[in-house]
């Protein structure tokens, strides 16, 4: 049965499809994912971003460690969102990260199962900033902000002007 009620930031399990071209660069198989849209959007799709292990693993899935037995970590890019296990112990098995450079669109009826948890509001804010970076939206946001400031100050000046 499809999952009908969900919100932005909810974490689910998803089976990502295989990638025939450069499979080392795209996520595939069963991974947790964060829902980036919510059930109030009136369409038949859901946008998600996969969660991947931040710790490095061997081909057999075991965690790689240094000489002192400490886990080795992948080098994250600026558009990846760190998800420490200590912050999300109820659904993360180890330190992980959100791959915001690999957004997927799913049909709603394929989203099944249950919600494992949700991201905290601070991480949702960081997620938004990183999505703006991935989608190269900083100029757009800057232009919107400039328009907003001009409109705000223009309106304030009109209300503060002396009346005759």
N, CA, C and O of each residue as an XYZ file, in Angstrom:
656
protein
N       0.843     -1.185      0.000
C       0.000      0.000      0.000
C       0.889      1.249      0.000
O       1.824      1.343      0.795
N       0.603      2.202     -0.883
C       1.406      3.421     -0.955
C       1.330      4.243      0.339
O       0.346      4.203      1.077
N       2.397      4.977      0.571
C       2.462      5.875      1.719
C       1.788      7.183      1.293
O       2.330      7.910      0.460
N       0.625      7.487      1.847
C      -0.142      8.647      1.405
C       0.204      9.924      2.159
O       0.141     11.011      1.585
N       0.564      9.814      3.413
C       0.864     11.001      4.212
C       2.371     11.064      4.475
O       2.951     10.155      5.070
N       2.980     12.140      4.027
C       4.405     12.355      4.264
C       4.675     13.843      4.186
O       3.863     14.613      3.673
N       5.827     14.237      4.701
C       6.184     15.653      4.645
C       7.653     15.790      4.272
O       8.424     14.833      4.334
N       8.008     16.977      3.891
C       9.380     17.307      3.546
C      10.288     16.986      4.730
O      10.017     17.408      5.855
N      11.355     16.248      4.482
C      12.297     15.894      5.527
C      12.095     14.498      6.090
O      12.936     14.014      6.847
N      10.989     13.836      5.732
C      10.774     12.460      6.196
C      11.769     11.522      5.515
O      12.154     11.724      4.364
N      12.169     10.500      6.252
C      13.135      9.521      5.758
C      12.404      8.206      5.507
O      11.639      7.728      6.345
N      12.660      7.632      4.325
C      12.047      6.365      3.927
C      13.127      5.457      3.342
O      14.248      5.900      3.088
N      12.787      4.196      3.132
C      13.636      3.289      2.360
C      13.181      3.357      0.911
O      11.988      3.493      0.641
N      14.130      3.263     -0.032
C      13.791      3.269     -1.449
C      14.791      2.404     -2.204
O      15.978      2.382     -1.879
N      14.309      1.704     -3.197
C      15.158      0.889     -4.070
C      15.497      1.734     -5.295
O      14.675      1.880     -6.200
N      16.717      2.293     -5.322
C      17.131      3.127     -6.445
C      17.491      2.242     -7.630
O      18.100      1.188     -7.453
N      17.123      2.658     -8.825
C      17.348      1.812    -10.006
C      18.822      1.720    -10.371
O      19.609      2.603    -10.033
N      19.194      0.639    -11.068
C      20.590      0.518    -11.527
C      20.883      1.575    -12.585
O      19.983      2.033    -13.290
N      22.130      1.947    -12.685
C      22.543      2.939    -13.670
C      23.521      2.279    -14.634
O      24.609      1.875    -14.225
N      23.153      2.166    -15.897
C      24.035      1.504    -16.851
C      25.266      2.340    -17.215
O      26.291      1.797    -17.628
N      25.159      3.644    -17.060
C      26.271      4.522    -17.421
C      26.944      5.021    -16.146
O      26.293      5.625    -15.294
N      28.240      4.771    -16.016
C      29.041      5.213    -14.867
C      28.378      4.862    -13.536
O      28.082      5.757    -12.745
N      28.140      3.573    -13.277
C      27.423      3.188    -12.054
C      28.145      3.557    -10.759
O      27.520      3.597     -9.699
N      29.455      3.827    -10.825
C      30.183      4.204     -9.612
C      29.814      5.602     -9.135
O      30.087      5.951     -7.987
N      29.194      6.413    -10.005
C      28.901      7.794     -9.653
C      27.459      8.027     -9.248
O      27.132      9.086     -8.711
N      26.601      7.068     -9.494
C      25.208      7.244     -9.112
C      24.815      6.175     -8.116
O      25.283      5.038     -8.183
N      23.962      6.548     -7.205
C      23.521      5.624     -6.171
C      22.560      4.613     -6.788
O      21.788      4.941     -7.689
N      22.618      3.401     -6.298
C      21.733      2.360     -6.790
C      21.457      1.386     -5.658
O      22.216      1.304     -4.693
N      20.371      0.658     -5.787
C      20.021     -0.322     -4.767
C      19.246      0.300     -3.619
O      18.828      1.457     -3.677
N      19.067     -0.497     -2.575
C      18.263     -0.079     -1.424
C      19.046      0.878     -0.525
O      20.105      0.544      0.008
N      18.490      2.068     -0.379
C      19.078      3.108      0.468
C      17.956      3.888      1.134
O      16.827      3.924      0.644
N      18.277      4.496      2.235
C      17.343      5.452      2.806
C      17.358      6.696      1.926
O      18.342      6.980      1.243
N      16.252      7.429      1.953
C      16.140      8.659      1.176
C      15.330      9.668      1.975
O      14.485      9.305      2.794
N      15.602     10.928      1.724
C      14.856     12.016      2.353
C      13.874     12.568      1.327
O      14.244     12.854      0.188
N      12.633     12.714      1.738
C      11.599     13.286      0.880
C      11.778     14.799      0.854
O      11.838     15.445      1.900
N      11.863     15.358     -0.352
C      12.094     16.795     -0.505
C      10.825     17.572     -0.825
O      10.817     18.802     -0.769
N       9.769     16.870     -1.156
C       8.478     17.510     -1.400
C       7.495     16.932     -0.394
O       7.833     15.983      0.314
N       6.307     17.468     -0.314
C       5.364     16.905      0.656
C       4.063     16.511     -0.011
O       3.884     16.725     -1.210
N       3.161     15.941      0.756
C       1.927     15.414      0.176
C       0.901     16.496     -0.131
O      -0.192     16.183     -0.602
N       1.225     17.759      0.124
C       0.282     18.828     -0.203
C       0.419     19.287     -1.652
O      -0.477     19.943     -2.184
N       1.535     18.944     -2.289
C       1.726     19.298     -3.689
C       0.833     18.382     -4.520
O       0.920     17.157     -4.431
N      -0.023     18.996     -5.326
C      -1.005     18.213     -6.075
C      -0.415     17.708     -7.387
O      -0.720     18.221     -8.464
N       0.429     16.702     -7.274
C       0.944     16.031     -8.464
C       1.116     14.546     -8.127
O       0.807     14.117     -7.016
N       1.590     13.800     -9.053
C       1.708     12.351     -8.836
C       3.136     11.915     -8.583
O       3.458     10.730     -8.672
N       3.987     12.872     -8.269
C       5.386     12.529     -8.046
C       5.880     13.019     -6.690
O       5.259     13.859     -6.039
N       7.004     12.470     -6.296
C       7.683     12.836     -5.054
C       9.162     12.980     -5.405
O       9.708     12.153     -6.135
N       9.805     14.009     -4.898
C      11.233     14.206     -5.119
C      11.965     13.746     -3.861
O      11.598     14.123     -2.749
N      13.008     12.926     -4.046
C      13.795     12.423     -2.918
C      15.280     12.592     -3.203
O      15.699     12.758     -4.348
N      16.060     12.544     -2.134
C      17.514     12.548     -2.229
C      18.032     11.371     -1.420
O      17.595     11.162     -0.288
N      18.955     10.598     -1.980
C      19.447      9.413     -1.276
C      20.384      9.744     -0.117
O      21.092     10.751     -0.122
N      20.360      8.869      0.861
C      21.302      8.919      1.976
C      22.338      7.835      1.731
O      21.994      6.707      1.379
N      23.593      8.175      1.915
C      24.673      7.212      1.719
C      25.583      7.207      2.940
O      25.585      8.142      3.741
N      26.339      6.156      3.058
C      27.278      6.028      4.169
C      28.407      7.040      4.026
O      29.001      7.175      2.957
N      28.693      7.737      5.094
C      29.809      8.681      5.108
C      31.113      7.935      5.343
O      32.180      8.364      4.903
N      31.010      6.818      6.040
C      32.207      6.012      6.295
C      32.537      5.207      5.048
O      31.650      4.785      4.306
N      33.818      5.005      4.838
C      34.267      4.236      3.675
C      34.103      2.747      3.964
O      34.335      2.285      5.081
N      33.702      2.012      2.940
C      33.475      0.580      3.100
C      34.274     -0.210      2.072
O      34.555      0.262      0.971
N      34.632     -1.433      2.470
C      35.267     -2.376      1.555
C      34.202     -2.959      0.631
O      33.008     -2.744      0.836
N      34.643     -3.694     -0.383
C      33.706     -4.323     -1.331
C      32.717     -5.243     -0.624
O      31.585     -5.396     -1.084
N      33.124     -5.861      0.493
C      32.227     -6.777      1.217
C      31.265     -6.050      2.152
O      30.455     -6.685      2.826
N      31.354     -4.704      2.196
C      30.451     -3.920      3.028
C      30.993     -3.601      4.408
O      30.352     -2.868      5.161
N      32.150     -4.127      4.759
C      32.730     -3.834      6.072
C      33.346     -2.430      6.068
O      33.816     -1.948      5.037
N      33.332     -1.794      7.228
C      33.837     -0.425      7.365
C      35.362     -0.431      7.352
O      35.994     -1.225      8.047
N      35.944      0.459      6.556
C      37.397      0.604      6.492
C      37.870      1.395      7.713
O      37.231      2.369      8.111
N      38.975      0.981      8.297
C      39.507      1.644      9.489
C      40.982      1.965      9.292
O      41.661      1.364      8.460
N      41.471      2.943     10.091
C      42.888      3.289     10.058
C      43.657      2.358     11.003
O      43.087      1.403     11.531
N      44.943      2.634     11.216
C      45.792      1.778     12.049
C      45.336      1.714     13.503
O      45.627      0.741     14.198
N      44.620      2.744     13.973
C      44.129      2.770     15.348
C      42.708      2.208     15.466
O      42.141      2.196     16.558
N      42.136      1.749     14.370
C      40.793      1.175     14.401
C      39.668      2.191     14.235
O      38.497      1.850     14.400
N      40.013      3.439     13.910
C      39.000      4.476     13.686
C      38.466      4.381     12.261
O      39.227      4.105     11.333
N      37.176      4.604     12.081
C      36.628      4.528     10.722
C      37.216      5.600      9.805
O      37.508      6.718     10.230
N      37.379      5.229      8.548
C      37.815      6.187      7.529
C      36.576      6.799      6.890
O      35.589      6.106      6.643
N      36.632      8.092      6.626
C      35.481      8.806      6.081
C      35.739      9.253      4.653
O      36.874      9.526      4.263
N      34.647      9.323      3.874
C      34.711      9.877      2.527
C      34.885     11.384      2.639
O      34.500     11.984      3.643
N      35.457     11.989      1.621
C      35.542     13.441      1.555
C      34.241     13.947      0.959
O      33.914     13.636     -0.186
N      33.509     14.718      1.726
C      32.223     15.219      1.261
C      32.406     16.506      0.472
O      33.343     17.269      0.707
N      31.504     16.732     -0.459
C      31.481     17.957     -1.254
C      30.616     18.993     -0.535
O      29.887     18.663      0.401
N      30.703     20.228     -0.972
C      29.951     21.294     -0.315
C      28.442     21.112     -0.450
O      27.686     21.661      0.351
N      27.994     20.358     -1.437
C      26.560     20.148     -1.634
C      26.060     18.869     -0.972
O      24.912     18.481     -1.187
N      26.885     18.211     -0.179
C      26.455     17.062      0.618
C      26.090     17.538      2.024
O      26.729     18.444      2.559
N      25.085     16.941      2.609
C      24.661     17.308      3.958
C      25.029     16.185      4.920
O      24.544     15.061      4.790
N      25.886     16.496      5.882
C      26.296     15.508      6.887
C      25.110     15.111      7.753
O      24.339     15.960      8.200
N      24.974     13.816      7.984
C      23.946     13.281      8.879
C      24.629     12.358      9.879
O      24.701     11.150      9.654
N      25.131     12.910     10.978
C      25.822     12.082     11.968
C      24.855     11.106     12.647
O      23.705     11.443     12.927
N      25.340      9.914     12.899
C      24.534      8.916     13.593
C      24.099      9.433     14.955
O      22.994      9.136     15.409
N      24.966     10.210     15.616
C      24.641     10.723     16.950
C      23.419     11.651     16.925
O      22.727     11.785     17.934
N      23.153     12.285     15.791
C      21.996     13.165     15.660
C      20.728     12.380     15.331
O      19.631     12.771     15.730
N      20.880     11.271     14.603
C      19.737     10.474     14.152
C      19.921      8.995     14.502
O      19.892      8.144     13.613
N      20.107      8.683     15.781
C      20.379      7.280     16.155
C      19.196      6.342     15.940
O      19.386      5.130     15.848
N      17.985      6.875     15.859
C      16.806      6.025     15.712
C      16.658      5.446     14.303
O      15.895      4.498     14.117
N      17.374      5.994     13.293
C      17.297      5.364     11.968
C      18.639      5.221     11.247
O      18.704      4.515     10.241
N      19.706      5.859     11.717
C      21.001      5.692     11.067
C      21.851      4.655     11.801
O      21.951      4.675     13.028
N      22.454      3.759     11.041
C      23.340      2.749     11.609
C      24.765      3.290     11.786
O      25.506      2.818     12.649
N      25.147      4.282     10.968
C      26.474      4.887     11.032
C      26.400      6.290     10.448
O      25.380      6.675      9.875
N      27.467      7.047     10.590
C      27.505      8.395     10.037
C      27.203      8.337      8.546
O      27.741      7.496      7.826
N      26.348      9.227      8.096
C      25.879      9.209      6.713
C      25.838     10.627      6.162
O      26.159     11.590      6.859
N      25.442     10.738      4.909
C      25.270     12.059      4.309
C      24.191     12.004      3.248
O      23.889     10.948      2.692
N      23.621     13.160      2.980
C      22.576     13.302      1.987
C      23.221     13.720      0.673
O      23.961     14.702      0.624
N      22.940     12.972     -0.391
C      23.529     13.213     -1.711
C      22.609     14.150     -2.505
O      21.814     13.700     -3.331
N      22.726     15.430     -2.248
C      21.839     16.399     -2.875
C      22.165     16.659     -4.341
O      21.456     17.407     -5.013
N      23.227     16.049     -4.833
C      23.545     16.136     -6.252
C      22.887     15.000     -7.037
O      23.073     14.893     -8.249
N      22.116     14.149     -6.345
C      21.443     13.027     -7.005
C      19.965     13.000     -6.613
O      19.515     12.100     -5.903
N      19.234     13.980     -7.078
C      17.807     14.053     -6.795
C      17.059     13.106     -7.721
O      17.394     12.979     -8.899
N      16.048     12.446     -7.181
C      15.248     11.499     -7.953
C      13.775     11.888     -7.851
O      13.317     12.370     -6.815
N      13.049     11.673     -8.934
C      11.610     11.860     -8.929
C      10.965     10.485     -8.981
O      11.260      9.685     -9.869
N      10.084     10.214     -8.027
C       9.387      8.939     -7.935
C       7.894      9.175     -8.144
O       7.393     10.272     -7.897
N       7.203      8.165     -8.588
C       5.751      8.280     -8.613
C       5.250      7.974     -7.208
O       5.800      7.120     -6.513
N       4.208      8.674     -6.800
C       3.686      8.535     -5.433
C       3.291      7.112     -5.079
O       3.495      6.670     -3.949
N       2.727      6.394     -6.041
C       2.247      5.053     -5.714
C       3.377      4.061     -5.485
O       3.125      2.946     -5.029
N       4.623      4.437     -5.791
C       5.752      3.539     -5.524
C       6.381      3.790     -4.156
O       7.226      3.009     -3.717
N       5.986      4.863     -3.477
C       6.509      5.165     -2.138
C       5.685      4.341     -1.149
O       4.519      4.628     -0.881
N       6.333      3.316     -0.625
C       5.641      2.372      0.261
C       6.403      2.238      1.570
O       7.500      2.774      1.726
N       5.809      1.523      2.493
C       6.476      1.279      3.765
C       6.089      2.302      4.802
O       4.959      2.790      4.845
N       7.072      2.617      5.647
C       6.788      3.551      6.731
C       7.865      4.615      6.783
O       8.944      4.464      6.209
N       7.556      5.683      7.476
C       8.521      6.765      7.671
C       9.425      6.369      8.836
O       8.950      6.040      9.923
N      10.735      6.405      8.593
C      11.711      6.003      9.604
C      11.987      7.098     10.622
O      12.342      6.813     11.766
N      11.826      8.336     10.212
C      12.096      9.503     11.054
C      12.077     10.735     10.175
O      11.688     10.673      9.009
N      12.494     11.838     10.729
C      12.508     13.103      9.986
C      13.752     13.900     10.344
O      14.290     13.775     11.443
N      14.198     14.718      9.405
C      15.333     15.604      9.664
C      14.901     16.736     10.581
O      13.747     17.163     10.553
N      15.830     17.218     11.391
C      15.577     18.358     12.258
C      15.478     19.631     11.417
O      16.006     19.688     10.306
N      14.811     20.635     11.940
C      14.605     21.884     11.196
C      15.928     22.541     10.799
O      16.010     23.135      9.724
N      16.964     22.452     11.636
C      18.264     23.039     11.300
C      18.846     22.364     10.064
O      19.428     23.027      9.206
N      18.691     21.048      9.974
C      19.206     20.334      8.816
C      18.363     20.606      7.576
O      18.894     20.635      6.466
N      17.060     20.807      7.748
C      16.214     21.175      6.606
C      16.643     22.517      6.025
O      16.638     22.699      4.807
N      17.016     23.462      6.895
C      17.497     24.762      6.428
C      18.797     24.586      5.633
O      18.949     25.165      4.558
N      19.730     23.791      6.162
C      20.984     23.525      5.451
C      20.724     22.811      4.130
O      21.380     23.081      3.124
N      19.758     21.897      4.147
C      19.368     21.176      2.940
C      18.927     22.168      1.860
O      19.342     22.052      0.707
N      18.091     23.139      2.227
C      17.624     24.148      1.278
C      18.793     24.939      0.681
O      18.830     25.178     -0.526
N      19.729     25.339      1.514
C      20.887     26.090      1.023
C      21.710     25.255      0.038
O      22.171     25.759     -0.986
N      21.883     23.996      0.360
C      22.679     23.120     -0.506
C      21.960     22.796     -1.811
O      22.608     22.649     -2.847
N      20.641     22.684     -1.780
C      19.891     22.484     -3.020
C      20.027     23.714     -3.908
O      20.159     23.591     -5.126
N      19.995     24.911     -3.299
C      20.194     26.132     -4.088
C      21.563     26.097     -4.767
O      21.705     26.542     -5.906
N      22.557     25.576     -4.076
C      23.898     25.477     -4.655
C      23.908     24.481     -5.816
O      24.437     24.782     -6.885
N      23.325     23.299     -5.611
C      23.300     22.276     -6.654
C      22.569     22.776     -7.893
O      22.997     22.512     -9.017
N      21.482     23.487     -7.694
C      20.683     23.973     -8.815
C      21.141     25.350     -9.311
O      20.490     25.954    -10.163
N      22.259     25.839     -8.779
C      22.819     27.139     -9.185
C      21.781     28.249     -9.063
O      21.562     29.015    -10.002
N      21.145     28.327     -7.897
C      20.070     29.291     -7.680
C      20.493     30.516     -6.874
O      19.645     31.356     -6.573
N      21.744     30.649     -6.520
C      22.149     31.774     -5.681
C      21.851     33.114     -6.331
O      21.404     34.035     -5.647
N      22.087     33.251     -7.641
C      21.792     34.520     -8.325
C      20.304     34.818     -8.288
O      19.899     35.964     -8.095
N      19.489     33.786     -8.474
C      18.035     33.968     -8.435
C      17.592     34.429     -7.057
O      16.785     35.351     -6.938
N      18.110     33.799     -6.028
C      17.746     34.168     -4.660
C      18.213     35.592     -4.361
O      17.488     36.367     -3.737
N      19.415     35.934     -4.801
C      19.927     37.291     -4.587
C      19.027     38.321     -5.283
O      18.716     39.363     -4.708
N      18.617     38.029     -6.505
C      17.733     38.952     -7.231
C      16.380     39.082     -6.532
O      15.848     40.187     -6.423
N      15.823     37.980     -6.062
C      14.552     38.032     -5.328
C      14.688     38.868     -4.062
O      13.796     39.647     -3.727
N      15.796     38.705     -3.367
C      16.033     39.461     -2.144
C      16.153     40.956     -2.441
O      15.612     41.787     -1.711
N      16.868     41.292     -3.522
C      16.998     42.701     -3.911
C      15.632     43.314     -4.206
O      15.340     44.426     -3.767
N      14.804     42.595     -4.945
C      13.451     43.082     -5.260
C      12.649     43.267     -3.983
O      11.961     44.275     -3.820
N      12.734     42.299     -3.073
C      12.015     42.380     -1.795
C      12.454     43.608     -0.995
O      11.616     44.334     -0.460
N      13.769     43.841     -0.912
C      14.270     44.998     -0.166
C      13.800     46.313     -0.786
O      13.397     47.234     -0.075
N      13.854     46.391     -2.095
C      13.414     47.615     -2.764
C      11.928     47.877     -2.497
O      11.527     49.008     -2.222
N      11.126     46.823     -2.580
C       9.688     46.978     -2.333
C       9.424     47.349     -0.876
O       8.571     48.189     -0.592
N      10.147     46.730      0.036
C       9.958     46.994      1.459
C      10.324     48.430      1.797
O       9.555     49.125      2.462
N      11.506     48.889      1.341
C      11.924     50.251      1.651
C      11.067     51.274      0.931
O      10.816     52.354      1.466
N      10.622     50.960     -0.249
C       9.740     51.868     -0.981
C       8.418     52.032     -0.226
O       7.909     53.146     -0.103
N       7.868     50.938      0.273
C       6.613     50.988      1.034
C       6.808     51.737      2.348
O       5.937     52.505      2.758
N       7.950     51.521      3.015
C       8.227     52.224      4.284
C       8.362     53.720      4.053
O       7.861     54.529      4.833
N       9.041     54.074      2.979
C       9.216     55.507      2.675
C       7.883     56.178      2.375
O       7.679     57.344      2.714
N       6.977     55.440      1.737
C       5.655     56.021      1.451
C       4.859     56.224      2.730
O       4.129     57.209      2.847
N       4.983     55.323      3.682
C       4.219     55.473      4.941
C       4.856     56.476      5.875
O       4.182     57.011      6.754
N       6.139     56.745      5.706
C       6.831     57.685      6.586
C       6.860     59.100      6.028
O       7.235     60.029      6.744
N       6.479     59.289      4.780
C       6.573     60.615      4.186
C       5.589     61.566      4.879
O       4.499     61.155      5.277
N       5.979     62.836      5.019
C       5.092     63.799      5.689
C       3.803     63.984      4.908
O       3.800     63.995      3.677
N       2.736     64.124      5.625
C       1.424     64.304      4.997
C       1.088     65.787      4.950
O       1.376     66.546      5.875
N       0.498     66.151      3.892
C       0.150     67.560      3.700
C      -1.164     67.889      4.340
O      -1.613     69.033      4.277
